Amino acid sequence: MEEIQEVRFCENCSRETVHMVREDPLEIEYICQECNDHQEMFKSFF
């Protein structure tokens, strides 16, 4: 699993914040460093 930090818009904070990005073969998980909000995106191979 790869982990990087990325600046993204957080819908919970309503502004751009730093997110921890965790990527594995099936999904990408974004975790806001300020409010700890989790967003998951499942990869589609179709």
C-alpha positions in Angstrom: 0.0 0.0 0.0 1.3 3.4 -1.0 0.8 6.5 1.2 1.3 10.1 0.0 0.0 13.5 1.0 -2.1 15.6 -1.3 -3.9 18.9 -1.1 -7.6 18.3 -2.0 -10.9 20.0 -1.4 -12.6 18.6 1.7 -16.4 18.7 1.6 -16.6 18.5 5.4 -14.2 21.4 6.0 -15.5 23.3 2.8 -11.9 24.2 1.8 -8.7 22.7 0.5 -6.8 20.7 3.1 -4.0 18.2 3.3 -5.2 14.6 2.8 -3.4 11.3 3.4 -3.8 9.3 0.3 -3.6 5.5 0.6 -3.7 3.5 -2.6 -3.9 -0.2 -3.0 -4.8 -2.3 -6.1 -8.6 -2.1 -5.6 -9.2 1.3 -4.0 -8.0 4.7 -3.1 -8.7 6.2 0.3 -8.5 9.9 1.2 -8.3 11.0 4.8 -8.5 14.7 5.7 -5.7 15.6 8.2 -7.9 18.3 9.8 -11.3 16.7 10.3 -10.3 13.0 9.8 -13.1 12.6 7.1 -12.7 9.4 5.1 -13.5 9.1 1.4 -13.0 5.9 -0.5 -13.0 5.4 -4.3 -13.1 1.9 -5.8 -11.1 1.4 -8.9 -13.0 0.2 -11.9 -11.3 -2.0 -14.5 -14.1 -1.9 -17.1 
